[in-house]
Amino acid sequence: MYAMLNQDQRSAADAILASHGRQSTTIAGSCFFIDGPGGTGKTDLYNILYHLFMGQGIHVMTVAWTEIAASLLPEGRTVHSRFKLSVPILETSTSSIRPNSKEADEIRKTQVFIWDEAPMAPCYALNAVD
């Protein structure tokens, strides 16, 4: 799969994979933003990263703002569904996930989050997930 990446995708994948290796013993993580026009292979990169991380035993969670984008990711779900956000999302919105629930445990054990279409999400959604 890695061999299918173009040079730009490979550079991004290498940086992300290397960063995770450096962060494995710390609490703080890294955040990467993959940008490009439609059709440039962002989703392909996300899928390959997912499989590379999972192959190393690293738990990955994939989400997207829209159902269409989420359906293109392995085990992808919408942000609303995964984090139990209200519809519509408001400034005062919070997640309805209970701290001791199965969903909360799943989020806690996740080491890598892949969030497609993050810029489409209102800041209230980002705040609620944070």
Phi, psi and omega per residue, in radians:
M1 nan -0.798 -3.120
Y2 -0.991 -0.641 -3.118
A3 -1.126 -0.349 -3.133
M4 -1.376 -0.200 -3.108
L5 -1.286 2.501 3.011
N6 -1.395 3.102 -3.039
Q7 -1.069 -0.755 3.128
D8 -1.119 -0.763 3.120
Q9 -1.104 -0.729 -3.127
R10 -1.113 -0.712 3.105
S11 -1.068 -0.767 3.114
A12 -1.126 -0.807 -3.136
A13 -1.059 -0.762 3.138
D14 -1.062 -0.760 -3.141
A15 -1.126 -0.734 -3.125
I16 -1.180 -0.803 3.138
L17 -1.113 -0.731 3.126
A18 -1.141 -0.708 3.137
S19 -1.094 -0.742 3.141
H20 -1.101 -0.681 3.107
G21 -1.077 -0.676 3.121
R22 -1.270 -0.531 -3.062
Q23 -1.514 -0.114 -2.991
S24 -1.064 -0.396 -3.128
T25 -1.848 0.128 -3.141
T26 -2.105 2.886 3.096
I27 -1.448 -0.710 -3.105
A28 -1.182 2.504 3.137
G29 -2.067 -3.072 3.117
S30 -1.991 2.707 3.111
C31 -2.207 2.273 3.127
F32 -2.121 2.536 3.098
F33 -2.106 2.058 3.109
I34 -1.733 2.110 -3.075
D35 -2.154 2.539 3.069
G36 2.984 2.749 3.108
P37 -1.114 2.843 3.070
G38 -0.973 2.454 3.083
G39 1.499 0.156 -3.108
T40 -1.679 0.020 3.028
G41 1.730 0.323 3.124
K42 -1.096 -0.808 -3.130
T43 -1.130 -0.671 3.069
D44 -1.038 -0.763 3.117
L45 -1.073 -0.784 3.127
Y46 -1.042 -0.762 -3.131
N47 -1.115 -0.741 3.134
I48 -1.171 -0.754 3.080
L49 -1.037 -0.752 3.110
Y50 -0.953 -0.896 -3.077
H51 -1.205 -0.634 3.089
L52 -1.117 -0.801 3.125
F53 -1.146 -0.821 -3.132
M54 -1.074 -0.635 3.096
G55 -1.113 -0.396 3.094
Q56 -1.641 0.103 -3.131
G57 1.376 0.319 -3.133
I58 -1.671 2.147 -3.085
H59 -1.305 2.241 -3.083
V60 -2.131 2.448 3.030
M61 -2.100 2.263 -3.138
T62 -1.980 2.283 3.110
V63 -2.425 2.816 3.051
A64 -2.606 2.809 -3.118
W65 -1.267 -0.625 -3.121
T66 -1.910 2.702 3.124
E67 -1.109 -0.662 -3.141
I68 -1.065 -0.849 3.135
A69 -1.144 -0.697 3.139
A70 -1.093 -0.627 -3.113
S71 -1.189 -0.283 3.133
L72 -1.577 -0.070 -3.138
L73 -1.828 2.535 3.084
P74 -1.118 2.226 -3.091
E75 0.975 0.471 -3.094
G76 -1.229 2.478 3.054
R77 -2.413 2.793 3.076
T78 -1.251 2.735 3.112
V79 -1.037 -0.734 3.136
H80 -1.017 -0.793 -3.097
S81 -1.212 -0.849 -3.058
R82 -1.134 -0.727 -3.054
F83 -1.822 0.145 3.085
K84 0.914 1.002 3.113
L85 -1.643 2.628 -3.140
S86 -1.292 2.729 3.033
V87 -2.143 2.118 -0.015
P88 -1.334 2.804 3.099
I89 -1.455 2.258 -3.094
L90 -2.109 2.961 3.137
E91 -0.995 -0.567 -3.096
T92 -1.646 0.061 -3.089
S93 -1.155 2.517 3.042
T94 -2.364 2.925 3.068
S95 -1.280 2.512 3.090
S96 -1.694 0.254 3.094
I97 -1.286 2.257 3.112
R98 -1.380 2.470 -3.059
P99 -0.969 -0.579 -3.100
N100 -1.779 0.337 -3.099
S101 -1.504 2.910 3.068
K102 -1.041 -0.714 3.135
E103 -1.083 -0.736 3.125
A104 -1.128 -0.711 3.096
D105 -1.081 -0.725 3.127
E106 -1.069 -0.756 3.124
I107 -1.158 -0.735 -3.135
R108 -1.091 -0.628 -3.103
K109 -1.446 -0.129 3.138
T110 -1.269 2.264 -3.136
Q111 -1.769 -0.437 -3.135
V112 -2.366 2.218 3.038
F113 -1.881 2.256 3.008
I114 -1.957 2.021 -3.088
W115 -2.064 1.754 3.095
D116 -1.369 2.562 3.115
E117 1.098 0.489 -3.131
A118 -0.954 -0.670 3.136
P119 -1.138 -0.309 3.104
M120 -1.348 -0.344 -3.098
A121 -1.344 2.406 3.062
P122 -1.144 2.670 -3.123
C123 -1.009 -0.486 3.123
Y124 -1.095 -0.617 3.114
A125 -1.187 -0.764 3.114
L126 -1.078 -0.732 3.117
N127 -1.126 -0.722 -3.123
A128 -1.140 -0.674 3.123
V129 -1.236 -0.671 -3.140
D130 -1.112 nan nan
